[in-house]
Amino acid sequence: MDNLILVPVLLIIIGFAVFAVYRSKKSGKKCIGCPEGGNCAACSARDACKQYEQ
């Protein structure tokens, strides 16, 4: 019975996370997880954000 509640809740949470990443990438953000929002010195120098670029 617990699985019938747990699985849909996890799928909803994962779905929202995937949608947030998709929306951020579509808007042009390079560093999604950056707490500075991509405005930090490392992101400006493009040193730390190279791992997120495609």
C-alpha positions as CSV (number, residue, x, y, z in Angstrom):
1,M,0.0,0.0,0.0
2,D,2.9,2.4,0.8
3,N,4.3,1.8,-2.7
4,L,1.1,3.0,-4.3
5,I,1.6,6.4,-2.6
6,L,5.4,6.6,-2.7
7,V,6.0,5.9,-6.4
8,P,3.7,8.6,-7.8
9,V,5.0,11.1,-5.3
10,L,8.6,10.4,-6.4
11,L,7.7,10.5,-10.0
12,I,6.1,13.9,-9.5
13,I,9.2,15.2,-7.7
14,I,11.5,13.9,-10.4
15,G,9.2,15.4,-13.1
16,F,9.3,18.8,-11.5
17,A,13.1,18.6,-11.2
18,V,13.5,17.6,-14.9
19,F,11.2,20.4,-16.0
20,A,13.1,23.0,-13.9
21,V,16.4,22.0,-15.6
22,Y,14.7,22.0,-19.0
23,R,13.3,25.5,-18.4
24,S,16.6,26.8,-17.1
25,K,18.5,25.5,-20.1
26,K,16.0,26.8,-22.5
27,S,16.2,30.3,-21.1
28,G,20.0,30.2,-21.7
29,K,21.4,29.7,-18.2
30,K,24.9,28.1,-18.3
31,C,25.2,27.2,-14.6
32,I,21.9,25.9,-13.3
33,G,23.2,24.9,-9.9
34,C,25.2,28.1,-9.3
35,P,23.9,29.9,-6.2
36,E,25.0,33.2,-7.7
37,G,22.8,32.6,-10.7
38,G,25.8,32.6,-13.1
39,N,27.0,36.0,-12.0
40,C,30.0,34.8,-9.9
41,A,33.6,35.5,-10.9
42,A,34.2,31.9,-12.0
43,C,31.2,31.9,-14.3
44,S,32.2,35.2,-15.8
45,A,35.7,33.8,-16.5
46,R,33.9,30.6,-17.8
47,D,36.4,28.5,-15.8
48,A,34.0,26.6,-13.4
49,C,31.1,26.4,-15.8
50,K,32.8,24.5,-18.6
51,Q,31.5,21.2,-17.1
52,Y,27.9,22.3,-17.7
53,E,28.3,23.5,-21.3
54,Q,27.5,21.2,-24.1
